[in-house]
Amino acid sequence: MVDLKKAKEYLRIDYDEDDEFIRSLIAASKIYLENAIGTYKPNELTDLAQLILIEHWNDNRSLVGVVTDVIKHSVDAIIFQIRYCSPIENNESGET
């Protein structure tokens, strides 16, 4: 799960003035993924999606932001993976 320390490391921020703003981005990114996926399951992919969203929103703070195809494609691809590509579970006999 993405916390303030992890987000600040990803953003390469070493000052504390924006901590509250970054916390709000962390919360918003989790809600965004919950809405997109249906159920939030913390793992490396959801962490990466959160960090991409947090970075994008942090870099585009104005009311008129820039939506790039790269950001949209990256997040959409991760959401697709989380939503539709779950690991195969073993049945009771241990076979897949």
FENRA-V262108 format. One line per field, one symbol per residue. ss: DSSP state (A for helix, B for strand, O for the rest). Layout:
BEGIN
ss = ???
END
This chain:
BEGIN
ss = OOOAAAAAAAAOOOOOOOAAAAAAAAAAAAAAAAAAAOOOOOOAAAAAAAAAAAAAAAAOOOOOOOOOAAAAAAAAAAAAAAAAOOOOOOOOOOOO
END
